[in-house]
Amino acid sequence: MFRVFLIVVTVSITLVVTGWGSDLLQSTSPGNQLVNGDKAPARKFLARPAVRVLSAPEKLILGETSAVDVQAEAPAAPGDRIQLMTTGAAGLGYVRISQGVLDEDLRATLKVTSRDYTGSFRYWGRIPATGRYLQGESATFTIGFERLKPPVDPPAATCGGAAPLKADGSPWTCTYDDEFEGTALDRRYWVPHTGGSTSGTRSMFACAMDSPDTIAVADGNLELSLVELPAPRDCTRTKSSKFAYGQVMHYETFAQTYGKYEVRAKLPDIRVPGVQQSFWLWPKKNTYGPWPMSGEIDFAEIYSSRPNLDRPYIHYLPGEKAKGSNLNVRTANCEINPGEYNTYGVEWEPRRITVLLNGEVCFINDYRSAAAAVHGPNSPFDKPFYFLMNQAMGTVGNVYDPAVVPDKVTTKVDYVRIWK
């Protein structure tokens, strides 16, 4: 017990005086008590370098990057590190955005990366503490992130020509269409997912990344890729990975209630575990509560451990026993042609979700939520949902193995068409 107490005391003292210098630590450590009337050495109090922001953008468009110019003062020195910081998710904690070194004039330019979401966010410059000085920080400043306002109707929303027909013989009306015939992602509608998201397992995972390596438009396709990077990159303040993946979504740009969705895509011809592709709908708001209470429509999920199957999942709180062990899901197995273009679709109507594969019905779910008596018979699928798609790393049961999976695997999306 006595030894444990000493350890706790030592650690406590160290935490209190961190940054005050080694002389003070030596004079207060239990192993360095003064004896024989020795004179206590003078305490050395370290200075704190000032940091000023010289210039910073006030507003940016989602997808844009910019820079912040900062000026430090002595005792900081040329070559010392300086960082750009911002608040974490929900305003909690902090995240390092970028890092640089001070030049001969004690100045540096730090990169401001884009955000996933609109809003105003606090930033500040920071010089980490060293053995020569305490940590220094600038005053905080705000950068607002906005979205390019999309037109009322998506351009050239023709959905490939003749409209498909509903079961009653009436035509579906095209509301969104992207044939990916250009050379760049249409960021008025597509929002790349970053923000610390990961796919995979706890020990083997990839970071969501917005770069030409993971998200590109070429040869009439949107290319979403899972790649092995030359060096690890930070996903969050505490997690990093040398793998990255691409995901795009219609977050805050396009959503609707009910409709027909169709994606024509060629998945990578990978027949070993480790890779996953998904096309799905997510609620614009959690109207009925957190997942799965507000619903989720995964009309295509493909795992490379079973490359010939599309396994759609419909998540909600069913009022009767569901298939399998997961009681918030309806699922099925739908045969696909691996390594070829397949057409994945869903028809979403009140009380019915129909999953289609290459134009044929694969799965019908006449859903009924356990909360239907409270929220209504069409809940939770009676609110706006938006569309997402990705090329992700495999999860439990389909774990990625770098020894057998190629360094880069790509899903090629020929088009996304949406009707109502």
matplotlib code that plots the C-alpha trace (Angstrom):
import matplotlib.pyplot as plt

x = [0.0, 2.8, 4.5, 1.3, 0.7, 4.1, 3.4, 0.2, 1.8, 4.6, 2.2, 0.0, 3.0, 4.2, 0.8, 0.5, 3.9, 4.1, 5.8, 7.5, 11.0, 13.1, 14.6, 11.2, 10.4, 13.7, 13.2, 9.7, 10.1, 10.1, 13.4, 15.1, 14.3, 16.7, 19.1, 21.8, 20.4, 20.9, 19.6, 16.6, 17.3, 15.4, 12.2, 12.2, 8.9, 8.6, 7.1, 4.1, 4.5, 1.9, 0.1, -1.8, -4.0, -3.0, -5.6, -8.4, -11.4, -14.8, -16.8, -16.2, -18.3, -18.4, -15.7, -13.4, -10.1, -8.3, -5.5, -4.9, -1.8, -0.4, 2.3, 4.1, 6.3, 9.4, 10.2, 9.0, 11.7, 12.0, 11.3, 9.0, 5.6, 2.4, -1.1, -4.6, -7.2, -11.0, -13.8, -14.8, -18.2, -21.1, -18.7, -17.0, -13.2, -10.9, -9.4, -6.1, -6.9, -3.4, 0.2, 3.2, 6.5, 7.5, 9.7, 12.5, 9.9, 8.0, 5.1, 3.3, 0.4, -1.9, -4.4, -8.1, -9.8, -13.4, -16.3, -19.0, -21.8, -22.9, -22.6, -20.1, -17.1, -14.5, -10.8, -7.5, -3.8, -1.7, 1.9, 2.4, 4.4, 8.1, 10.9, 11.5, 8.0, 4.4, 1.7, 0.6, -2.8, -4.3, -7.8, -10.5, -12.1, -15.0, -15.3, -18.8, -19.3, -22.1, -23.4, -23.8, -27.6, -28.8, -31.3, -34.9, -34.8, -31.7, -30.3, -31.3, -33.4, -34.6, -33.7, -32.7, -35.7, -39.0, -40.5, -41.0, -44.5, -46.0, -48.0, -51.2, -49.9, -49.1, -45.6, -43.0, -41.8, -38.0, -36.8, -33.0, -30.6, -26.8, -25.2, -21.6, -20.8, -18.5, -15.0, -15.8, -18.2, -21.3, -20.8, -24.0, -25.7, -23.0, -21.4, -18.2, -18.2, -15.2, -15.5, -13.8, -16.0, -14.6, -15.6, -14.3, -13.8, -12.2, -8.8, -8.9, -10.6, -10.4, -10.9, -13.5, -11.5, -12.3, -9.5, -9.1, -7.8, -11.2, -13.7, -13.4, -15.5, -14.0, -15.1, -18.8, -18.6, -18.4, -15.5, -15.6, -12.5, -11.0, -7.2, -4.1, -2.3, 1.5, 1.3, -1.3, -3.6, -5.7, -9.4, -10.1, -8.0, -7.4, -7.5, -5.4, -5.2, -3.3, -6.5, -9.1, -12.5, -14.9, -18.5, -20.9, -24.4, -27.2, -26.9, -28.8, -29.1, -31.8, -34.3, -37.8, -40.6, -41.4, -40.2, -38.2, -34.4, -32.1, -28.3, -26.4, -22.9, -20.1, -18.6, -14.9, -14.6, -13.2, -14.0, -12.2, -13.3, -12.6, -14.7, -18.3, -20.4, -23.7, -26.5, -29.0, -31.5, -31.1, -33.7, -33.2, -34.1, -34.5, -38.2, -39.1, -35.9, -32.3, -31.5, -33.3, -36.5, -36.5, -35.7, -33.0, -33.4, -30.3, -31.5, -28.1, -25.3, -22.7, -19.9, -16.9, -17.1, -20.3, -19.7, -22.7, -25.3, -27.0, -28.3, -30.8, -31.6, -34.7, -34.1, -36.9, -38.7, -41.0, -44.2, -43.7, -40.7, -38.2, -36.1, -32.8, -31.4, -31.5, -34.9, -34.8, -34.3, -35.9, -33.4, -33.1, -30.5, -30.6, -28.4, -26.1, -23.5, -20.1, -17.7, -20.4, -22.7, -25.9, -28.9, -29.9, -33.3, -36.0, -39.6, -40.6, -44.3, -46.6, -46.5, -44.4, -40.8, -39.9, -36.2, -35.3, -32.2, -31.7, -35.4, -36.7, -38.4, -36.1, -37.7, -41.0, -41.4, -44.9, -43.5, -45.3, -43.5, -44.0, -44.8, -47.3, -50.2, -48.5, -46.8, -49.1, -49.3, -46.7, -44.0, -41.1, -40.9, -43.2, -40.6, -37.9, -34.8, -31.6, -29.4, -25.9, -23.4, -19.9, -17.0, -16.1, -13.9, -15.5, -16.8, -17.2, -17.5, -16.0, -12.7, -10.2, -6.9, -4.2, -2.4, -5.2, -7.1, -5.6, -4.2, -7.1, -10.6, -13.2, -16.9, -17.9, -21.4, -22.8, -25.8, -28.1, -31.8, -34.6, -38.3, -41.4]
y = [0.0, 2.4, 2.0, 2.5, 5.7, 7.0, 6.4, 8.2, 11.2, 11.3, 11.3, 13.9, 16.3, 15.7, 16.5, 19.8, 21.1, 19.8, 22.5, 24.3, 22.8, 19.9, 21.8, 22.2, 18.5, 17.5, 19.7, 18.4, 14.7, 12.4, 11.0, 14.5, 16.0, 18.6, 17.3, 18.8, 22.3, 22.5, 25.6, 25.1, 25.9, 28.8, 27.8, 28.3, 29.5, 29.0, 31.7, 31.1, 32.2, 34.5, 33.4, 35.8, 35.0, 37.3, 36.2, 33.6, 33.0, 34.0, 31.7, 28.6, 26.4, 22.7, 21.0, 24.0, 24.2, 27.4, 28.6, 30.5, 32.7, 32.8, 34.7, 33.5, 35.4, 34.4, 32.1, 30.1, 29.7, 29.0, 25.3, 24.9, 23.2, 25.1, 23.6, 24.6, 23.4, 23.2, 22.0, 18.4, 16.9, 18.6, 21.2, 18.7, 18.5, 19.5, 18.2, 19.0, 20.1, 20.7, 21.4, 23.3, 24.8, 28.4, 30.1, 32.6, 35.3, 33.0, 32.8, 29.8, 29.0, 26.3, 24.4, 24.6, 21.4, 21.2, 20.2, 17.6, 19.8, 23.4, 25.7, 28.0, 26.4, 27.7, 27.5, 28.6, 28.4, 26.4, 25.9, 22.7, 23.0, 22.0, 21.9, 25.6, 27.1, 26.4, 25.8, 29.0, 29.6, 32.3, 33.8, 31.8, 32.7, 31.4, 30.0, 29.5, 26.6, 26.9, 24.8, 25.9, 26.2, 23.7, 24.7, 23.9, 20.9, 18.9, 19.7, 17.3, 15.1, 12.7, 9.4, 7.8, 8.6, 6.7, 6.7, 3.3, 2.4, 1.9, -1.2, 0.7, 1.6, 5.3, 6.6, 7.4, 11.1, 11.7, 13.8, 13.3, 11.9, 11.8, 9.9, 10.9, 12.0, 14.9, 14.9, 15.9, 15.1, 17.4, 18.8, 20.7, 17.4, 14.9, 15.4, 13.3, 11.7, 12.4, 13.7, 10.8, 8.1, 4.6, 1.3, -2.2, -3.5, -2.1, -3.4, -3.3, -0.2, 2.5, 6.2, 8.0, 10.3, 12.9, 12.6, 11.6, 8.2, 7.4, 9.5, 10.3, 10.7, 9.1, 7.4, 7.9, 6.4, 7.6, 5.6, 4.9, 3.1, 1.4, 2.1, 1.4, 4.7, 5.2, 6.2, 6.2, 9.2, 10.4, 9.5, 11.0, 12.5, 9.0, 6.7, 6.5, 4.0, 3.5, 2.5, 5.0, 4.6, 6.7, 7.5, 10.1, 11.1, 13.6, 15.0, 18.4, 18.6, 16.2, 14.0, 12.8, 10.6, 7.5, 6.9, 4.6, 4.5, 2.8, 2.4, 0.7, -0.3, -2.7, -4.0, -5.1, -8.8, -9.7, -13.2, -13.2, -11.6, -7.9, -5.7, -4.3, -2.1, -0.4, 1.7, 2.9, 5.4, 7.2, 9.4, 13.1, 13.5, 11.0, 11.8, 8.6, 8.3, 7.0, 4.1, 1.9, 3.6, 6.1, 3.5, 2.6, 1.1, -0.8, -1.9, -3.2, -4.6, -6.9, -8.6, -10.1, -13.2, -14.0, -12.0, -13.4, -12.1, -8.8, -8.8, -6.0, -5.0, -3.0, -1.7, -0.6, -2.0, -4.7, -5.5, -9.3, -11.6, -10.9, -13.3, -14.1, -13.0, -9.3, -8.2, -4.7, -6.0, -7.7, -9.2, -11.5, -13.0, -11.8, -13.3, -10.9, -11.3, -10.7, -8.5, -7.2, -4.3, -5.0, -2.7, -2.3, -0.7, -0.1, 1.0, 2.7, 3.1, 3.5, 0.2, -1.6, -1.7, -3.7, -4.4, -5.1, -6.6, -6.3, -5.3, -8.4, -8.4, -9.8, -8.9, -7.4, -6.1, -5.0, -3.3, -2.6, -0.9, -1.8, 1.8, 2.1, 2.6, 5.7, 7.1, 5.9, 2.8, 4.1, 5.0, 5.1, 5.2, 8.2, 10.9, 12.2, 10.0, 10.8, 8.5, 7.3, 4.9, 3.7, 1.3, 0.2, -2.1, -5.4, -5.7, -8.7, -12.0, -10.3, -8.9, -7.3, -9.1, -7.0, -10.1, -11.2, -8.1, -5.7, -2.3, -0.6, -1.9, 0.2, 0.3, 1.9, 3.6, 4.2, 6.2, 7.1, 7.7, 8.7, 9.0, 9.9]
z = [0.0, 0.8, -2.6, -4.4, -2.4, -3.4, -7.1, -7.0, -5.3, -7.8, -10.7, -9.2, -8.7, -12.2, -13.7, -11.7, -12.7, -16.3, -18.4, -15.4, -16.2, -15.0, -12.0, -10.4, -10.9, -9.3, -6.3, -5.6, -6.4, -3.3, -4.5, -4.4, -1.0, 0.3, 3.0, 5.2, 4.8, 1.0, -0.6, -2.8, -6.5, -8.0, -9.8, -13.5, -14.8, -18.6, -20.8, -23.1, -26.7, -28.2, -31.3, -33.7, -36.7, -39.5, -42.0, -42.3, -44.5, -43.1, -45.3, -47.4, -49.7, -48.8, -50.7, -50.7, -48.8, -47.8, -45.6, -42.3, -41.8, -38.3, -36.5, -33.3, -30.9, -28.8, -27.1, -30.1, -32.7, -36.4, -37.1, -34.1, -34.8, -35.0, -35.4, -36.5, -34.2, -34.2, -31.9, -32.1, -32.9, -31.1, -29.8, -27.5, -27.3, -30.1, -33.3, -35.0, -38.6, -40.0, -38.9, -40.1, -39.0, -38.2, -40.8, -40.0, -39.3, -37.0, -39.5, -41.0, -43.3, -42.2, -44.4, -43.7, -44.9, -45.9, -43.7, -44.3, -43.0, -43.1, -40.1, -38.3, -36.5, -34.1, -34.9, -33.3, -33.7, -31.2, -30.5, -28.4, -25.2, -25.3, -22.7, -23.5, -23.2, -22.3, -24.9, -26.7, -28.4, -30.4, -29.9, -31.5, -34.8, -36.8, -40.3, -41.8, -44.3, -46.8, -49.6, -53.2, -53.5, -56.1, -58.7, -58.0, -60.4, -61.1, -64.6, -67.4, -65.1, -67.8, -66.1, -69.4, -71.5, -71.2, -67.7, -66.0, -65.0, -61.6, -60.8, -61.6, -65.1, -64.3, -65.0, -62.4, -62.6, -62.8, -59.9, -60.0, -62.6, -62.7, -65.6, -64.6, -68.1, -67.0, -65.5, -61.9, -59.1, -59.1, -55.6, -55.7, -54.9, -53.9, -50.5, -49.9, -46.5, -44.3, -40.7, -39.0, -40.3, -40.7, -42.2, -41.3, -37.8, -34.7, -35.5, -39.3, -40.7, -43.3, -43.1, -45.2, -47.5, -50.2, -52.7, -56.4, -55.1, -53.5, -55.4, -59.1, -62.3, -65.4, -68.6, -67.8, -64.3, -60.8, -59.3, -55.5, -54.3, -51.2, -51.3, -49.3, -48.7, -48.7, -45.0, -42.3, -42.0, -39.1, -39.0, -35.7, -32.8, -31.6, -34.7, -37.8, -40.7, -43.9, -45.7, -47.1, -48.8, -50.8, -49.9, -51.3, -50.3, -50.9, -47.4, -47.2, -51.0, -52.1, -50.2, -50.9, -49.4, -51.4, -54.9, -57.2, -57.0, -59.5, -59.6, -62.4, -61.2, -61.7, -58.5, -58.2, -59.0, -55.6, -54.4, -51.1, -47.8, -47.1, -49.3, -49.1, -51.3, -50.3, -51.9, -49.3, -48.0, -44.7, -42.9, -43.3, -39.6, -36.8, -36.5, -34.6, -32.6, -33.1, -35.4, -36.2, -35.0, -37.8, -40.5, -43.0, -46.5, -47.6, -51.1, -52.0, -49.7, -51.3, -49.4, -51.2, -49.0, -50.9, -54.2, -56.1, -53.6, -53.0, -49.4, -49.0, -45.4, -44.3, -40.8, -38.4, -35.4, -36.8, -35.1, -35.6, -35.4, -38.2, -40.2, -38.6, -35.2, -35.8, -34.7, -36.4, -40.0, -42.9, -45.4, -48.4, -50.8, -54.4, -57.1, -59.0, -61.8, -60.2, -62.1, -64.4, -64.5, -62.5, -61.9, -58.2, -57.5, -54.9, -55.1, -51.9, -51.3, -48.3, -46.4, -49.0, -50.0, -53.1, -53.9, -57.5, -59.2, -62.9, -63.2, -61.4, -58.0, -55.4, -52.1, -50.9, -47.4, -46.3, -43.3, -40.1, -37.3, -33.6, -33.0, -35.8, -33.4, -32.1, -35.2, -38.0, -40.2, -42.7, -40.2, -40.0, -43.9, -44.3, -44.0, -46.4, -46.9, -48.8, -50.8, -50.1, -51.7, -51.0, -51.6, -48.1, -46.1, -44.9, -41.4, -39.0, -41.0, -44.1, -42.6, -44.9, -45.4, -47.1, -48.1, -50.5, -51.3, -54.0, -52.9, -54.7, -55.4, -57.2, -57.7, -61.0, -61.0, -64.5, -63.3, -60.4, -61.3, -59.0, -59.7, -57.7]

ax = plt.figure().add_subplot(projection="3d")
ax.plot(x, y, z, "-o")
ax.set_aspect("equal")
plt.show()
